[in-house]
Amino acid sequence: MFDKRADSSVGLPVPTPAIGAPDARELLRFWTANGGAHVSLSTVTHPDGEDGVLWGVVLADIARHAVNALCQSGNTKMDADALMTQITKTFLDELGFGRDVVGTIKKAED
């Protein structure tokens, strides 16, 4: 499912605006390994209790950044609109697929 050309031993850089920002928080890490998806995520909550809004914005922003990065890098044969349509359709299909999420909650090291 995923291209194995990238060196998985090298982590992705922290975005420049987040470096040293007192309010910066890492919310999500996603890996593929051993044929599956593996996620670490923060259980940070929205200050107004709008947790669904917070995570909806995060997921939409990830999709927009993925489309932008893939199109700018030339690593897709699709145009931006077609790619976003495919991502959105796959996202909605996956939500309706009914997979169980398995995992444990571990407290982050301070």
C-alpha positions as CSV (number, residue, x, y, z in Angstrom):
1,M,0.0,0.0,0.0
2,F,2.8,2.4,0.7
3,D,6.0,3.2,-1.2
4,K,9.1,1.8,0.5
5,R,11.5,4.3,-1.0
6,A,11.5,6.7,1.9
7,D,14.1,6.1,4.7
8,S,11.9,5.3,7.7
9,S,14.9,5.7,10.1
10,V,14.7,9.5,9.5
11,G,11.9,11.3,11.3
12,L,10.0,14.1,9.7
13,P,11.1,17.6,10.7
14,V,9.1,19.7,13.2
15,P,7.4,22.5,11.3
16,T,9.4,25.7,11.7
17,P,6.6,27.7,13.3
18,A,6.2,25.1,16.0
19,I,9.9,25.2,17.1
20,G,10.1,27.0,20.3
21,A,6.4,28.1,20.3
22,P,5.1,27.9,23.9
23,D,1.7,26.7,22.7
24,A,3.0,24.0,20.3
25,R,1.6,20.5,20.7
26,E,2.2,17.4,18.7
27,L,-1.2,15.8,18.1
28,L,-0.5,12.8,15.8
29,R,2.1,10.3,14.5
30,F,1.2,7.7,11.9
31,W,3.3,4.8,10.8
32,T,2.9,1.8,8.5
33,A,4.7,-1.4,9.6
34,N,4.1,-5.1,9.3
35,G,1.2,-4.6,6.9
36,G,-0.8,-2.4,9.2
37,A,-1.3,1.2,10.4
38,H,0.0,2.3,13.7
39,V,-0.9,5.6,15.4
40,S,0.2,7.6,18.4
41,L,-2.1,10.5,19.2
42,S,-2.6,13.1,21.8
43,T,-5.8,13.1,23.9
44,V,-5.6,16.9,24.0
45,T,-9.1,18.4,24.1
46,H,-10.6,21.5,22.6
47,P,-10.9,24.3,25.2
48,D,-14.6,24.8,24.5
49,G,-15.4,21.1,24.5
50,E,-15.5,20.9,20.7
51,D,-13.3,17.9,20.4
52,G,-15.1,16.7,17.1
53,V,-14.3,20.1,15.6
54,L,-10.7,20.0,16.7
55,W,-10.1,16.6,15.1
56,G,-12.2,17.4,12.1
57,V,-10.0,20.4,11.4
58,V,-6.8,18.3,12.0
59,L,-7.9,15.6,9.5
60,A,-9.0,18.2,6.9
61,D,-5.7,20.0,7.3
62,I,-3.8,16.7,6.8
63,A,-5.7,16.0,3.6
64,R,-5.0,19.5,2.2
65,H,-1.3,19.3,3.1
66,A,-1.1,15.8,1.5
67,V,-2.6,17.0,-1.7
68,N,-0.4,20.1,-1.8
69,A,2.8,18.1,-1.0
70,L,2.1,15.3,-3.5
71,C,1.2,17.8,-6.3
72,Q,4.2,20.0,-5.7
73,S,6.6,17.1,-5.5
74,G,5.3,15.5,-8.7
75,N,4.8,12.2,-6.8
76,T,1.2,11.9,-8.1
77,K,-0.3,11.6,-11.6
78,M,-3.5,13.2,-10.4
79,D,-4.4,16.9,-10.3
80,A,-5.2,18.5,-7.0
81,D,-9.0,18.3,-7.3
82,A,-9.0,14.6,-8.4
83,L,-6.6,13.7,-5.6
84,M,-8.7,15.5,-2.9
85,T,-11.8,13.8,-4.3
86,Q,-10.1,10.4,-4.0
87,I,-8.9,11.1,-0.5
88,T,-12.4,12.3,0.6
89,K,-14.1,9.2,-0.9
90,T,-11.6,6.8,0.6
91,F,-11.9,8.6,4.0
92,L,-15.7,8.3,4.0
93,D,-15.5,4.7,2.8
94,E,-13.1,3.8,5.5
95,L,-15.2,5.4,8.2
96,G,-18.2,3.2,7.1
97,F,-16.1,0.0,6.9
98,G,-16.6,-0.8,10.6
99,R,-13.1,-1.7,11.5
100,D,-12.4,-2.1,15.2
101,V,-9.7,0.1,16.5
102,V,-7.3,-1.8,18.8
103,G,-4.8,-0.3,21.1
104,T,-4.0,0.9,24.5
105,I,-3.8,4.4,26.0
106,K,-0.4,5.1,27.5
107,K,0.5,8.3,29.3
108,A,3.1,10.3,27.4
109,E,6.4,10.8,29.1
110,D,6.7,14.3,30.4
